[in-house]
Amino acid sequence: MVEAVIWLIAFVAILFLCYTRWAASVSPGLDKVMPAVMATRGENRLVWSLALAVLGATTLVRPVDILLILILLGLIALIGMKLVAWATRKANS
């Protein structure tokens, strides 16, 4: 129960900070990291703030889970890239 309360407090705090400081710091920071296709615009303000709040609160409360998910996603991406490279080599020969 305590973990859920801490998560909710972190979620609300991060959501408030992201939403209120959107134009000053959050949007330009995301635009530097994201590709141009996914550029943050005014209509995406709430969606990006919610996503960042969920990720931030989960990272604060359960950092090991986030680390394991990142490792798993990295392995899946590596295997996918290897399979695509193998398939293109097979298709070219």
N, C-alpha and C positions, 0 to 999 in steps of 0.2 A: 504494500500500500504506500509506503514511504517513497519507493522508487517511482510510482505513478504520479505522486504529488510533485516530486522534484522534476519529473519530465514535463508535467503541465506548466510549472512555473518557468522552466527554461523555454518551453515552447512559446508561451505568451510573451516573455521578455524579448526573445529573438524576433518574433513576429512583429511586435511593436517597434523595435529598433529598425528592422528592415523596411517596414512600411513607411515609417516617418522620415527616414533618411534615404529614401529611394533615389531621388534626383541628385542628392549631394555625393553619395559614396557608393551605394549598392549597384545601381544601374551602370555607371562607368566601369566599375570593377568587373562586373559580369561581362560587359561588352569586350573587355580586354582578353578575357579567357575563352569566351564562346566564339564559334564561327559566325560569320556575318549573317548566315541564314537564320540563326537562332538569336539574333540581336534582340535585346530587351526593349520593348516599347511600352508606352503608357498603359495599354489594355492588358498587358501581362503582369502588371505590378502585383496584383493580389496572388496570382498563381505562383510567381517566383518567390514571393515572400513566404507563402505557405510551405513551399517545397524546401526553402532554406531553413525555415523554422523547424520542420520535421527532422531534416538531416542534422541540424545543429543540436537539437534537444536529444536526439538519439545518440549522437556522438558524445555528448557530455555525460549521459547516463550509462550507456553501454558501449564503450569504445572498442572493446574486444570483438563484439559482434560486427561492428562496422569494418574493422580490420579484416576479419575473416570473409566478409562479403566482398570486399575489394580484392582480396587474394583470389577468391573463387571467380569473380568476374574477369580478372586478369588471365587466369588459366583458361577460361572459356574463350576469351578473345584470342589468346595464343593458339589454341587448338583450332579455332575457326580460321585464323589466318593461314596456318599450316595446311588445312584441308583445301582452302581456296587455291593456294599456290600449287598443291599437288594436282588438283583438278585442272587448272589452267595448263600445267605442264603436260598432262595426259591429253588434253584437247588439242594442243599444238603439235604433238608428235603423232 
